[in-house]
Amino acid sequence: MSNTIEAGTIVGGPVNNDTVNMAQVQTSRKGFCSVRHGLALILHLCNLSISTQQMNMSIALPVMVNNTALPSSPNASTERPPIDSQDNWNETLNKSKAVAAVYDWSPEIQGIILSSLNYGSFLAPIPSSYMAEVFGTRYLSGTCMFITSVLALFTPLAADTGVTVLIVLRVIQGIVQVALLTSQYSIWARWAPPQERSQLITIAIAGSVLGCFIIFLVGGYLCQTIGWPYVFYIFGGIGCVCSFLWFAVIYDDPVNHPFISTREKEYIVCSLAQEGSPPGWSLPTKAMIKSLPLWSILIFYFSDYWHFFVQTSYLPTFITSVLQANIRDSGILSALPFASACICLVPGGLLADFLLSRKILRLNTIRKLFTAIGVILPAVLFTSVFWVRSSFSTTIAFLTISSAIKSFAQSGALVNFMDIAPRYSALLRALSQIFSYLAGAISPTVNGFLISQDPELGWRNVFLLSAAVGVLGLIFYLIFGQAEVQDWAKCRHAPASEQTE
């Protein structure tokens, strides 16, 4: 059972304001050299590794199958990027296949392989949040990190064994990854002081965005030079190293961490004293169902990830078919928006915490302001892409700037569940993931139908629909969102009728 921090105690004595203030002043000088920032960096690396493992199949699959035909381009742009000839690309692709096996997989089988990572996603979030309380986040997340990395190493062998074995491996890997991504939020319920919560979480989350950038940038190059299996070997090996770092550095709470200073330990414990300890097994189900602030966060997750899956699923296709870039250039260009988002993600968290610590804005105002910035401006830019597609440089600039500004939402609604119910952070993260995967199940299907109906105007409809879904989610959040700890999430005994054992 994971250790918990009692609300009314500090290490060795009761909480008092003088102790809190002194600890806060002394610890604030530690800055990014603190243990809690070290934990955020380890989580950053782990999320980077998970992100590359989630997308490595999308990069490798075109080289793994023996169909080298490229889709025709229905639209031509006036300003075209410098591209290599089709013959040169086919020659490069054939050379890459000479150093690795290729398979006779139909487009239907390829679709199943790509989707198999999400088959168990709906089942994993809720159980993993409870398992984090039973076994402790350190052991659960560390074990999941190691398992998914080992499975990545065995992916080429599974592909040689048979497509059924590969699909089963991918399903298991997806479930393990969801458990890791869910349970890691329990750490911040015990480690992140409220005034540093945005920056610590954004440092960790930035790893996922950076992972998308890296796999887009180097994945295609690895496939073409040393063979597609090394995409799985290299990033699976990185994941194994991250799992060893996890067990060496990550602890469930600061009280039991062997390397933390007494001042930092006291500061963290005192800062979290008013929010209550993790809840164990009690759960105010009825109150949560009736909570509009919680629903506003979940609905925003759906709307935000609708855009995310449009970007990850169709951006390379858009760049290849509409902008007429070849596959190698498409991977690099698709990486640019993720690079800009990664660069702006952490400064956005630092800015949010700065505004809060200096009492320039209330926390509720900060969350809603950053969310609005992260939705409205990107929606305008993303929608405009269809009308500026005749200019290649303008289109790429709009996509890149849109992703950079959209990262501000991570310091808004996407981290808001840590404000309203820090005791239930792992569970609420699990619920938000369900809504995210729901968007992932619907968005690609709907947008694929729109494009198939009209190859030209379909892209316009995809961009408009993405913007509309995002704005509707924003409106609901601005009306009902809050940043105060909810009554049902405070440290008290809920009525028996509202608890689920």
C-alpha positions in Angstrom: 0.0 0.0 0.0 1.4 3.4 -0.9 2.2 5.8 1.9 0.0 8.8 2.4 0.7 12.3 3.8 -1.6 13.2 6.7 -3.3 16.6 6.3 -2.6 17.8 9.8 1.0 16.8 10.3 4.5 17.8 9.1 7.5 15.6 9.4 8.0 15.5 13.2 5.4 18.0 14.3 2.2 19.9 13.7 1.6 22.4 10.9 1.9 26.1 11.6 2.1 29.2 9.3 5.6 30.2 10.4 7.0 26.8 9.5 5.2 26.9 6.2 6.5 30.4 5.3 10.0 29.6 6.4 10.1 26.4 4.5 8.7 28.0 1.4 11.3 30.8 1.4 14.2 28.4 2.0 13.0 25.9 -0.6 12.1 28.4 -3.2 15.9 29.1 -3.6 16.4 25.5 -4.8 14.6 26.2 -8.1 15.0 23.5 -10.7 17.7 21.7 -8.6 15.0 20.4 -6.2 14.1 16.7 -6.0 10.5 17.4 -7.2 11.9 18.9 -10.4 14.1 15.9 -10.8 11.0 13.7 -10.6 9.4 15.9 -13.3 12.4 15.3 -15.5 12.3 11.6 -15.1 8.6 11.6 -15.9 9.4 13.7 -18.9 11.8 11.1 -20.2 9.3 8.3 -19.5 6.5 10.1 -21.3 8.9 10.7 -24.2 9.6 7.0 -24.4 6.0 6.0 -24.2 5.1 8.5 -27.0 7.7 7.1 -29.3 6.5 3.6 -28.6 2.9 4.6 -29.4 3.7 6.0 -32.8 6.6 3.8 -33.9 4.3 1.4 -35.8 2.8 4.3 -37.8 6.3 5.2 -39.0 7.5 1.6 -39.6 4.4 0.1 -41.2 4.7 1.6 -44.7 8.2 0.0 -44.9 7.1 -3.3 -43.3 4.6 -4.1 -46.1 5.4 -4.8 -49.8 3.2 -2.1 -51.3 5.3 0.9 -52.3 2.7 2.8 -54.3 2.1 6.3 -53.1 -1.3 7.9 -53.2 -2.0 10.4 -55.9 -2.3 14.0 -55.2 -5.8 15.4 -55.8 -4.8 19.0 -55.4 -1.8 21.0 -56.5 -0.4 23.9 -54.6 0.9 27.0 -56.3 4.0 27.3 -54.1 5.5 23.8 -53.9 8.3 22.5 -51.5 11.5 21.2 -52.9 11.0 17.5 -53.2 12.9 14.5 -54.6 11.5 12.6 -57.6 9.2 9.7 -57.2 11.8 7.3 -58.6 14.4 8.3 -56.0 11.9 7.8 -53.2 11.0 4.3 -54.5 14.7 3.4 -54.8 15.4 4.5 -51.3 12.4 2.6 -50.0 13.5 -0.6 -51.8 17.0 -0.3 -50.3 15.5 -0.1 -46.8 13.4 -3.2 -47.4 16.6 -5.1 -48.4 17.8 -5.0 -44.8 14.5 -6.1 -43.1 11.6 -8.4 -43.7 8.5 -7.3 -45.5 5.0 -8.8 -45.2 1.9 -9.4 -47.3 -0.6 -7.5 -45.2 -3.7 -6.1 -46.7 -4.9 -2.6 -46.0 -7.5 -4.0 -43.6 -4.9 -5.9 -41.6 -2.7 -2.8 -41.5 -5.7 -0.8 -40.1 -6.2 -3.5 -37.4 -2.5 -3.4 -36.5 -2.5 0.4 -36.1 -5.8 0.4 -34.1 -4.9 -2.6 -31.9 -2.9 -0.4 -29.5 -6.2 1.3 -28.4 -8.4 -1.9 -28.2 -7.9 -2.2 -24.4 -7.6 1.5 -23.7 -11.2 1.8 -22.5 -10.7 -1.0 -19.9 -7.4 0.1 -18.3 -7.8 3.7 -16.9 -10.2 3.0 -14.0 -8.6 -0.2 -12.7 -5.1 1.3 -13.0 -6.1 4.2 -10.8 -7.1 1.9 -8.0 -4.1 -0.3 -8.5 -1.9 2.7 -8.0 -3.5 3.0 -4.5 -3.0 -0.7 -3.7 0.5 -1.3 -5.0 1.9 2.3 -5.0 2.6 4.4 -8.0 6.3 3.7 -8.0 6.0 0.0 -8.4 3.0 0.0 -10.7 4.2 2.7 -13.1 7.8 1.5 -13.1 6.7 -2.1 -13.8 4.5 -0.9 -16.7 7.3 1.2 -18.1 9.6 -1.9 -18.2 6.9 -4.2 -19.6 5.9 -1.9 -22.5 9.6 -1.3 -23.4 10.3 -5.1 -23.4 7.3 -5.6 -25.6 8.6 -3.0 -28.0 11.9 -4.9 -28.3 10.0 -8.1 -29.2 7.8 -6.4 -31.8 9.9 -7.5 -34.8 10.0 -11.1 -33.6 6.2 -11.0 -33.1 5.8 -9.7 -36.7 7.9 -12.6 -38.0 5.9 -15.1 -35.9 2.5 -14.0 -37.3 0.1 -11.1 -37.5 -2.1 -12.5 -34.7 0.8 -12.6 -32.3 1.7 -9.0 -33.3 -1.8 -7.8 -32.7 -2.0 -9.5 -29.3 1.3 -7.9 -28.3 0.1 -4.5 -29.4 -3.1 -4.9 -27.4 -1.2 -5.8 -24.2 1.2 -3.0 -24.8 -1.6 -0.5 -25.1 -3.2 -1.6 -21.9 0.1 -1.3 -20.0 0.8 2.2 -21.5 -2.6 3.5 -20.4 -2.0 2.1 -16.9 1.3 4.0 -16.8 -0.1 7.3 -18.1 -2.9 7.1 -15.6 -1.1 6.1 -12.5 1.7 8.6 -12.8 -0.7 11.5 -11.8 -0.9 10.0 -8.3 2.7 11.2 -7.8 1.7 14.8 -8.2 -1.0 14.5 -5.6 1.8 14.0 -3.1 4.7 15.9 -4.7 3.4 19.0 -6.4 2.8 22.1 -4.2 -0.3 24.0 -5.6 1.7 27.0 -6.7 4.1 24.8 -8.7 1.6 22.3 -10.0 1.4 23.8 -13.5 5.1 23.9 -14.2 5.8 20.4 -12.8 3.0 18.7 -14.7 3.9 20.6 -17.9 7.5 19.6 -17.6 6.4 15.9 -17.4 3.8 16.2 -20.2 6.2 18.0 -22.5 8.0 14.6 -22.9 5.0 13.2 -24.8 5.1 16.1 -27.3 8.8 15.9 -27.6 8.5 12.1 -28.3 6.0 12.8 -31.1 8.5 15.3 -32.6 11.5 12.8 -32.3 9.7 9.8 -33.8 8.4 11.9 -36.8 11.9 13.4 -37.3 14.1 10.3 -37.1 11.8 7.3 -37.5 11.6 7.4 -41.3 15.4 7.9 -41.5 16.0 4.8 -39.4 13.6 2.7 -41.5 15.4 3.8 -44.7 19.0 3.3 -43.5 19.4 0.5 -41.0 15.9 -1.1 -41.2 12.5 -0.8 -39.6 13.2 -3.2 -36.7 15.6 -0.7 -35.2 12.8 1.8 -34.7 11.5 -0.7 -32.1 14.9 -1.7 -30.7 16.2 1.8 -30.1 13.1 3.3 -28.5 12.4 0.1 -26.6 15.9 0.2 -25.2 15.5 3.8 -24.2 12.3 2.8 -22.4 14.2 0.1 -20.4 16.7 2.6 -19.3 13.9 5.0 -18.2 12.4 2.2 -16.2 15.7 1.7 -14.3 15.9 5.4 -13.6 12.3 5.3 -12.4 12.9 2.8 -9.7 16.1 4.6 -8.7 14.6 8.1 -8.3 10.8 7.9 -8.1 9.2 7.4 -4.7 5.5 7.6 -3.9 5.8 10.6 -1.5 8.5 13.0 -0.2 8.4 11.6 3.3 10.1 8.3 2.3 12.5 9.7 -0.4 16.1 9.0 0.6 17.7 12.0 -1.1 15.3 14.9 -0.4 16.3 17.6 2.1 14.3 18.2 5.2 13.4 21.8 4.1 12.0 20.6 0.8 10.2 17.8 2.5 8.6 20.1 5.0 7.6 22.6 2.3 5.9 20.0 0.1 4.0 18.4 3.0 2.9 21.8 4.5 1.8 23.1 1.0 -0.4 20.0 0.5 -1.7 19.8 4.1 -5.0 21.7 3.3 -5.9 19.5 0.4 -6.2 16.2 2.3 -4.7 12.8 1.9 -5.3 10.4 -0.9 -8.7 8.7 -0.5 -8.0 5.0 -0.3 -11.1 3.2 -1.6 -13.9 5.6 -0.6 -15.4 7.4 -3.6 -18.2 10.0 -3.6 -19.8 8.6 -6.8 -23.1 10.5 -6.7 -21.4 13.9 -6.0 -18.9 13.3 -8.8 -21.7 12.5 -11.3 -23.5 15.7 -10.3 -20.3 17.9 -10.4 -20.5 20.3 -13.4 -16.9 21.5 -12.9 -15.8 17.9 -13.3 -18.0 17.4 -16.4 -16.6 20.6 -17.9 -13.1 19.2 -17.7 -14.0 15.8 -19.2 -15.9 17.4 -22.0 -13.0 19.7 -22.8 -10.7 16.7 -22.8 -12.9 15.2 -25.5 -12.9 18.4 -27.6 -9.2 18.9 -27.2 -8.2 15.4 -28.2 -10.6 15.5 -31.2 -8.1 18.1 -32.6 -5.1 16.1 -31.4 -6.2 13.0 -33.3 -7.0 15.0 -36.4 -3.4 16.3 -36.2 -1.7 13.0 -35.6 -3.8 10.9 -38.0 -4.3 13.2 -40.9 -1.6 15.9 -40.9 1.0 13.7 -42.7 -1.7 12.8 -45.3 -2.6 16.4 -45.7 1.0 17.5 -46.2 1.6 14.6 -48.7 -1.6 14.8 -50.7 -2.5 18.5 -50.7 0.9 20.1 -50.3 2.6 17.4 -52.4 5.6 16.8 -50.2 7.2 13.3 -50.3 7.0 11.0 -47.4 10.4 11.9 -46.0 9.6 15.6 -46.1 6.2 14.9 -44.7 7.6 13.3 -41.6 9.9 16.2 -40.9 7.2 18.8 -41.6 4.7 16.9 -39.5 7.2 17.1 -36.6 7.4 20.9 -36.7 4.0 21.5 -34.9 5.0 19.1 -32.1 8.4 20.9 -31.8 6.7 24.3 -31.4 4.3 22.8 -28.8 7.1 21.3 -26.8 9.0 24.6 -26.8 6.0 26.5 -25.5 4.6 23.9 -23.1 6.9 24.4 -20.1 7.1 28.3 -20.4 3.3 28.2 -20.3 3.3 26.3 -17.1 5.9 28.6 -15.6 3.9 31.7 -16.6 0.7 30.2 -15.0 2.5 29.6 -11.7 4.1 33.0 -11.8 0.8 34.7 -12.2 -0.6 32.6 -9.3 2.4 33.0 -7.0 2.5 36.8 -7.5 -1.3 36.9 -6.9 -1.7 38.8 -10.2 -4.7 36.5 -11.2 -6.8 34.1 -9.3 -6.3 30.4 -10.1 -9.7 30.1 -11.7 -9.0 33.0 -13.9 -5.6 31.6 -14.9 -7.1 28.2 -15.9 -9.9 29.7 -18.0 -7.6 32.4 -19.6 -5.0 29.8 -20.7 -7.7 27.5 -21.9 -9.3 30.2 -24.0 -5.9 31.2 -25.5 -5.2 27.6 -26.3 -8.5 27.1 -28.2 -9.6 30.3 -29.9 -6.4 31.4 -31.7 -5.4 27.9 -32.8 -9.0 27.3 -34.1 -8.7 30.4 -36.3 -5.3 29.4 -37.6 -6.1 25.7 -38.1 -9.3 26.6 -40.0 -7.4 29.1 -42.2 -5.1 26.3 -43.3 -7.5 25.3 -46.0 -7.7 28.7 -47.6 -3.9 29.4 -47.5 -2.9 25.9 -48.8 -1.8 27.5 -52.1 1.2 28.8 -50.1 3.3 26.0 -48.7 5.3 28.2 -46.3 2.2 29.9 -45.0 0.4 26.6 -44.4 3.3 25.1 -42.4 3.6 28.4 -40.4 -0.1 28.4 -39.5 0.1 24.7 -38.4 3.3 25.3 -36.3 2.0 28.5 -34.7 -1.3 26.9 -34.0 0.3 24.0 -32.1 2.5 26.4 -30.2 -0.4 28.5 -28.9 -2.6 25.4 -28.3 0.0 24.1 -25.7 -1.3 26.8 -23.3 -4.4 24.7 -22.7 -2.2 22.3 -20.9 -1.8 24.9 -18.1 -5.6 25.4 -18.2 -8.4 22.9 -18.3 -6.1 19.9 -19.0 -4.5 20.2 -15.5 -7.6 21.5 -13.8 -8.6 18.1 -12.3 -5.6 18.4 -10.0 -7.2 21.6 -8.6 -10.7 20.5 -8.0 -9.9 17.1 -6.5 -6.2 16.4 -5.9 -7.1 13.4 -3.6 -8.6 11.7 -6.7 -6.0 12.8 -9.2 -5.3 9.3 -10.6 -9.0 8.5 -10.9 -9.9 11.7 -12.6 -7.0 11.3 -15.0 -8.4 7.9 -15.8 -11.8 9.4 -16.5 -10.3 12.1 -18.7 -8.4 9.4 -20.6 -11.6 7.6 -21.4 -13.0 10.7 -22.9 -9.7 11.2 -24.8 -9.9 7.7 -26.3 -13.6 8.2 -27.1 -12.5 11.2 -29.2 -9.8 9.0 -30.7 -12.4 6.4 -31.7 -14.8 8.9 -33.3 -12.6 11.7 -34.7 -10.6 9.7 -37.3 -13.7 7.8 -38.5 -15.8 10.9 -39.0 -13.0 12.9 -40.6 -12.1 10.0 -42.9 -15.7 9.9 -44.1 -15.7 13.6 -44.8 -12.5 13.4 -46.8 -13.8 10.3 -48.8 -17.0 12.2 -49.7 -15.1 15.1 -51.2 -11.3 14.9 -51.5 -11.0 18.8 -51.7 -13.9 20.3 -49.7 -13.6 17.4 -47.2 -10.4 18.9 -45.8 -12.3 22.2 -45.3 -15.0 20.3 -43.4 -12.4 18.5 -41.3 -10.8 21.8 -40.2 -14.2 23.5 -39.5 -15.5 20.6 -37.5 -12.3 20.4 -35.4 -12.6 24.1 -34.6 -16.4 23.8 -33.8 -15.8 20.9 -31.4 -13.0 22.8 -29.7 -15.0 26.0 -29.3 -18.1 24.2 -27.9 -15.9 22.4 -25.4 -14.3 25.8 -24.4 -17.7 27.4 -23.9 -18.9 24.6 -21.6 -15.7 24.9 -19.6 -15.8 28.7 -19.3 -19.4 28.5 -18.0 -19.0 25.6 -15.5 -15.3 25.3 -14.8 -13.9 26.0 -11.4 -10.4 25.8 -9.7 -11.4 25.4 -6.1 -11.3 22.0 -4.3 -14.8 20.6 -4.5 -16.7 19.7 -1.3 -16.8 16.0 -2.4 -13.0 16.0 -2.8 -12.2 17.4 0.7 -10.8 15.2 3.5 -13.9 14.2 5.2 -16.1 11.2 5.6 -18.7 11.1 2.9 -22.2 9.7 3.6 -22.4 6.0 3.2 -24.9 6.4 0.3 -22.3 8.3 -1.7 -19.4 5.9 -1.2 -18.4 3.0 -3.3 -16.2 0.5 -1.6 
